[in-house]
Amino acid sequence: MEQRIDPNTQPAYAAGTDPAYIPGLTAPLAVGTPEADQEKTEEPAPEGAVPDGALAEGAPGGSAADSGSEDAKDGEQEEHEKDEKAENGPVFEVSDRRGSITADRDGIRFRLDDQEAEFHWDEVGAVEVKVPRFGRRFTVTVHMSSRRWFNAEVEAADRSSLKAWAEELDVVLDAYFEE
């Protein structure tokens, strides 16, 4: 998900600019308990999975009407969750044919094709918005406190929507992001 659009120049870190920087030295990894490591390696069950004892207790199978009503309930729950988030504060969401950028009370999410990155507000160091002088690409860059940054681009239908998007994102950042 990390893509560079700027020139390929790396900043020069020296003791004069960052006294804590030592080339080649990395932070030690946190050693977890064996139980926690095993939990990380186990794969979660698929969403539609039925527990082993569920079929033995109930009827051997469900009718098509039952599965349709369950899908409808799931859809209603998702809509209710989206409405609930919108009621709690401002939400910024833009998308194009390949990707999307979403900012809400939980944080910022980037999606590009089948990849998704989520950044919670407590781990975000800065948010940079680039509105091009020419063109229609809206770029949002999230700078992390660990000297990493990730950006996402969304292509607008017309240039007039770029300024509106920047203003909408500013409203969300003002509401949730603490500098």
Secondary structure as GFF3:
##gff-version 3
##sequence-region A 1 179
A	DSSP	alpha_helix	34	41	.	.	.	ID=ss1
A	DSSP	alpha_helix	52	57	.	.	.	ID=ss2
A	DSSP	alpha_helix	64	88	.	.	.	ID=ss3
A	DSSP	beta_strand	92	95	.	.	.	ID=ss4
A	DSSP	beta_strand	99	103	.	.	.	ID=ss5
A	DSSP	beta_strand	107	112	.	.	.	ID=ss6
A	DSSP	beta_strand	115	120	.	.	.	ID=ss7
A	DSSP	three_ten_helix	121	123	.	.	.	ID=ss8
A	DSSP	beta_strand	124	130	.	.	.	ID=ss9
A	DSSP	beta_strand	137	144	.	.	.	ID=ss10
A	DSSP	beta_strand	149	155	.	.	.	ID=ss11
A	DSSP	alpha_helix	160	176	.	.	.	ID=ss12
###
